[in-house]
Amino acid sequence: MNFLYSDEQRMLYESVDRYGQQEWRAAARLATLAAGPKAAARRWRAMAELGWLMLPIAAEDGGLGGGPVEVMAVAEGLGRHLITDPWVSSCVLAPALLHGGGDAPTVLATEIGAGVARVAAALIEADGGHDLHRVSLRAERVGGGYRLSGAKVHVEDGADADWFVVSARTAGGDAEVAGISLFLVPATAPRLTIERFRAIDGHRHARLRLDGVTAATLVGEADAALPLIASAVDRAICAHLAEATGSMEAVAATTLDYLKTRHQFGVPIGSFQALKHRMVDLTIACEEARAMTYHATLNLDGLDCIRAVAAAKTRVGQCGLYVARQAVQLHGGVGTSDELIVSHHLKRQMMLDLAHGGADHHRARFAAAA
């Protein structure tokens, strides 16, 4: 299998890398995170002008129709520089949920690509874990629309979203596969309560409480949204895998530079054989993560998609945590400080490992698909 980007994909990755060096310099990361909504809006407009927002969106929805490997190239660059702008959630996951869902969802997807709207997916419930079919939030038919009642937790990048794509049960019991539908809910909707919070990695998420929220826009066909949701989440997982790979390769390179420049007993500590061996282990983990990410990404539309994604999600999560934790250890006590970028990579790897389900969840998915 060829694990090299094409010339065009390499140029795309390098453009993200240059942007990250300019806008997300490690030395100024804390200031960037604290810069506020105006700075975030400016960065989002810049990403729209570069064409990254419309890249993953289907051409018929007003996007560029970029493939999974193009998405991987962008996500890898975002991970390398720990960019917290909601590209995966708003530009990969949300458009995949909206695709083919009707006129209003198509218009919204176009607005995402133009940088006009940010959309977050509200799919997870407190009692359902990451099982996408466990939906107790109810949608009751009322007149020409629906009334939604229930709660969603861990809405990724939902704190600054303009719209939410909400999964709700329109038929059947709370754990049934059939009877799940998707709805568009504006962030300004009456009777919608948004609890915003910042995670340890700097991303701003949300919890939602819907107390009889009126939703006029049904996305796609009623009662049959689960296959679409599962497919869209797998695409978001692969983007996050690429992000994790970019992050772990960046922190491994930072650690290698530190071992070359930090002296003890009159020599660089990187000259000690034990530390050389640990750096080799980090390199192997990075290569393994890249191979698993490529395999899952290239199988997104294949018959073995579930097994490929589940296996990669499990193993890349393990590799990412291993590399980031070893990087902190090799830096010593200073590696835990906010002033050093390795601690931020560790926090991001911890969140990526849990995003869309941890290792136990995806081992169970793999076993069920075997």
C-alpha positions in Angstrom: 0.0 0.0 0.0 1.3 3.5 -0.9 1.5 5.6 2.2 2.7 8.8 0.4 0.5 11.8 -0.5 0.2 12.8 -4.1 1.8 16.1 -5.1 -1.6 17.9 -4.8 -2.3 16.3 -1.4 1.3 17.2 -0.2 0.6 20.9 -1.3 -2.6 20.9 0.7 -0.9 19.5 3.8 1.9 22.1 3.5 -0.6 24.9 3.2 -2.1 23.9 6.5 1.4 23.5 8.0 2.3 27.1 7.0 -1.0 28.4 8.4 -0.4 26.6 11.7 3.1 28.1 12.0 1.7 31.6 11.5 -1.5 31.4 13.5 -0.8 28.7 16.1 2.9 29.2 17.1 3.7 27.1 20.1 5.2 30.0 22.1 1.9 32.0 21.7 -0.6 29.1 22.1 -2.0 30.2 25.5 -2.5 33.7 24.2 -4.2 32.3 21.0 -6.6 30.2 23.1 -7.5 33.2 25.2 -7.9 35.6 22.3 -11.8 35.3 22.3 -14.5 35.0 19.7 -13.4 37.8 17.4 -10.0 36.2 16.8 -11.7 32.8 16.3 -14.0 34.4 13.7 -11.1 35.9 11.9 -9.3 32.5 11.8 -12.4 30.9 10.5 -12.7 33.4 7.7 -9.1 32.8 6.8 -9.7 29.1 6.6 -12.7 29.7 4.4 -10.7 31.8 2.0 -8.1 29.0 1.7 -10.9 26.7 0.7 -10.5 24.2 3.5 -14.1 24.6 4.8 -15.6 23.5 1.5 -13.1 20.8 0.8 -14.9 17.9 2.5 -18.3 19.0 1.4 -19.9 17.2 -1.6 -19.9 19.1 -4.9 -23.7 18.9 -5.2 -23.9 20.6 -1.8 -21.7 23.5 -2.9 -18.3 22.1 -1.8 -15.2 20.9 -3.5 -15.9 17.2 -3.1 -12.5 16.3 -1.6 -11.9 12.7 -0.9 -11.0 10.9 2.3 -7.2 11.3 1.7 -7.5 15.1 1.1 -9.4 15.3 4.4 -6.6 13.3 6.0 -4.0 15.8 4.7 -5.8 18.8 6.2 -6.6 17.0 9.5 -3.0 15.9 9.9 -1.8 19.5 9.6 -4.4 20.7 12.1 -3.2 18.0 14.5 0.5 18.9 14.1 -0.3 22.5 15.3 -3.1 21.6 17.7 -5.5 23.9 15.9 -8.7 24.1 17.9 -11.0 25.6 15.3 -13.9 23.2 14.7 -13.0 21.9 11.2 -13.7 18.2 11.8 -17.0 18.7 13.6 -18.3 21.4 11.4 -16.8 20.6 8.0 -16.5 16.8 8.0 -19.1 15.4 10.3 -22.0 17.9 9.9 -21.9 18.1 6.1 -21.9 14.2 6.0 -25.0 14.2 8.1 -26.7 16.9 6.0 -25.8 15.3 2.6 -28.9 14.4 0.6 -31.2 15.6 3.4 -33.3 18.1 1.5 -33.2 21.7 0.4 -32.6 23.4 3.8 -29.7 21.0 4.8 -28.1 21.6 1.4 -28.2 25.4 1.8 -26.7 25.0 5.3 -23.9 22.8 3.9 -23.1 25.6 1.4 -23.1 28.1 4.2 -20.6 25.9 6.1 -18.3 25.9 3.1 -18.5 29.7 2.8 -17.6 30.2 6.5 -21.0 31.7 7.2 -22.3 29.0 9.5 -20.9 26.6 12.1 -22.7 23.4 12.7 -22.3 20.8 15.5 -23.6 17.3 15.7 -25.6 16.4 18.8 -25.7 12.6 18.8 -24.5 11.4 22.2 -26.7 10.8 25.3 -25.7 10.3 28.9 -27.3 6.8 29.2 -26.3 5.7 25.7 -22.5 5.9 25.8 -21.2 6.1 22.3 -23.8 3.6 20.9 -25.4 5.8 18.3 -28.7 3.8 18.3 -29.3 4.5 22.0 -31.5 7.6 21.6 -34.1 8.6 24.2 -34.5 12.2 23.0 -38.0 12.2 21.6 -39.4 14.0 18.6 -43.2 14.3 18.7 -45.1 15.2 15.5 -46.9 18.5 16.0 -48.7 20.2 13.0 -46.2 20.7 10.2 -43.1 20.1 12.4 -41.8 18.3 15.4 -41.4 19.0 19.1 -38.1 17.7 20.6 -37.6 16.9 24.2 -34.5 15.4 25.9 -30.8 16.0 26.4 -27.5 15.6 24.6 -24.0 15.5 26.1 -20.6 16.1 24.7 -21.6 18.1 21.6 -18.1 18.4 20.0 -17.2 22.0 19.3 -20.8 22.9 20.1 -20.1 26.0 22.3 -19.8 28.3 19.2 -22.2 26.5 16.8 -24.9 28.4 15.0 -26.9 25.2 14.3 -27.1 21.7 15.7 -27.9 18.4 13.9 -29.8 16.5 16.5 -30.6 12.8 16.5 -34.0 12.1 17.9 -36.3 9.1 18.3 -39.5 9.3 16.2 -40.5 5.7 16.6 -39.7 2.6 18.7 -37.9 2.0 22.0 -34.8 3.8 23.3 -32.4 1.1 22.1 -34.0 0.1 18.8 -32.0 0.5 15.6 -35.0 1.8 13.6 -37.0 4.9 14.5 -34.1 7.5 14.6 -34.3 10.7 12.7 -32.2 13.9 12.3 -33.3 17.4 12.8 -31.9 20.9 12.4 -32.1 23.1 15.4 -30.8 26.7 15.5 -28.7 27.7 18.5 -31.2 30.5 19.1 -34.2 28.2 19.3 -36.6 28.9 22.2 -36.6 26.3 25.0 -33.1 25.2 24.0 -30.5 25.4 26.9 -26.9 25.3 25.9 -24.3 24.6 28.6 -20.9 25.6 27.2 -17.6 24.4 28.6 -13.9 24.2 27.6 -12.2 20.8 27.6 -8.6 20.3 28.7 -7.3 20.5 25.1 -8.8 24.0 24.5 -11.8 22.9 22.4 -15.2 24.4 23.4 -17.9 21.8 23.7 -21.5 21.9 24.8 -24.4 20.0 26.5 -27.9 20.6 25.3 -31.2 20.5 27.0 -34.3 20.6 24.8 -37.6 21.2 26.5 -40.2 21.0 23.8 -38.0 22.7 21.1 -39.9 23.1 17.8 -38.0 21.8 14.8 -39.4 22.4 11.4 -36.6 20.8 9.4 -36.3 17.1 9.2 -33.0 16.0 7.6 -33.6 13.2 5.1 -36.1 10.4 5.7 -37.8 9.9 9.0 -37.0 6.8 11.2 -34.1 5.8 9.0 -31.1 8.0 9.9 -28.9 5.5 11.8 -26.9 4.2 8.8 -26.2 7.8 7.7 -25.2 8.8 11.2 -22.8 5.8 11.5 -21.2 6.5 8.2 -20.7 10.2 9.0 -19.2 9.4 12.4 -16.8 7.0 10.8 -15.6 9.8 8.5 -15.1 12.1 11.5 -13.2 9.3 13.3 -10.8 9.0 10.4 -10.2 12.7 10.3 -9.5 12.6 14.0 -7.1 9.7 13.5 -5.2 11.8 11.0 -5.2 14.6 13.5 -3.8 12.3 16.2 -1.1 11.1 13.8 0.0 14.7 13.0 0.1 15.5 16.7 2.2 12.5 17.7 4.7 13.0 14.9 5.0 16.7 15.9 5.6 15.8 19.6 8.1 13.1 18.7 10.1 15.6 16.6 10.0 18.1 19.4 11.2 15.5 21.9 14.1 14.5 19.6 15.2 18.1 19.3 15.1 18.3 23.1 17.3 15.2 23.5 19.8 16.7 21.1 20.1 20.0 22.9 19.6 19.1 26.6 23.1 18.3 28.1 24.0 16.2 31.1 27.4 15.0 32.1 28.8 17.1 29.3 27.0 15.3 26.5 23.5 15.5 24.9 21.1 13.2 26.8 20.1 11.9 23.4 23.4 10.1 23.2 22.4 7.8 26.0 21.5 4.4 24.6 18.4 3.9 26.7 16.9 7.2 25.4 17.8 6.3 21.9 15.8 3.1 22.2 12.8 5.0 23.6 12.9 7.4 20.6 13.0 4.4 18.3 9.9 3.1 20.1 8.2 6.5 19.5 9.0 6.4 15.9 7.6 2.9 15.5 4.4 4.0 17.2 4.1 7.0 14.9 4.6 4.8 11.8 2.1 2.2 13.0 -0.5 5.0 13.7 0.0 6.4 10.2 -0.4 3.0 8.5 -3.6 2.2 10.5 -5.0 5.7 9.7 -4.3 5.2 6.0 -5.9 1.7 6.0 -9.1 3.0 7.7 -9.3 6.1 5.5 -8.9 4.1 2.3 -11.6 1.7 3.4 -14.3 4.2 4.3 -16.4 3.3 1.3 -15.4 -0.4 1.4 -17.1 -3.5 2.7 -14.7 -3.8 5.6 -15.2 -0.2 6.8 -16.4 -0.9 10.3 -13.6 -3.3 11.2 -10.9 -1.0 9.6 -12.2 2.1 11.4 -12.7 0.3 14.7 -9.2 -1.3 14.7 -7.6 2.0 13.8 -9.5 3.9 16.4 -8.4 1.5 19.1 -4.7 1.3 18.1 -4.1 4.9 17.1 -5.5 6.0 20.4 -3.1 3.7 22.2 -0.2 4.9 20.1 -1.1 8.6 20.6 -1.2 8.3 24.3 2.0 6.3 24.4 3.9 8.8 22.3 2.6 11.9 24.2 3.2 10.4 27.6 6.7 9.3 26.7 7.4 12.8 25.4 6.4 14.3 28.7 8.6 11.8 30.6 11.6 12.4 28.3 11.3 16.2 29.0 11.2 15.6 32.7 9.1 17.7 35.1 9.0 20.7 32.7 7.1 18.5 30.3 3.9 18.8 32.4 3.9 22.7 32.2 1.6 24.7 30.0 4.6 26.6 28.7 5.9 23.5 26.9 3.9 22.3 23.9 4.3 18.6 24.8 1.8 18.9 27.6 -0.8 20.3 25.1 -0.2 17.4 22.8 -0.9 15.0 25.7 -4.1 16.7 26.5 -5.3 16.6 22.9 -4.4 12.9 22.6 -6.4 12.2 25.7 -9.4 13.8 24.2 -9.0 12.3 20.8 -8.7 8.8 22.4 -12.2 9.3 23.9 -13.8 11.1 20.9 -16.6 9.0 19.4 -15.8 6.2 21.8 -12.7 4.8 23.4 -10.9 1.5 22.9 -13.4 -0.7 24.7 -16.3 0.7 22.5 -14.4 0.1 19.3 -13.2 -3.4 20.3 -16.8 -4.3 20.7 -17.6 -2.8 17.3 -14.8 -4.8 15.7 -16.0 -8.0 17.4 -19.6 -7.4 16.3 -18.6 -6.9 12.7 -16.3 -9.9 12.5 
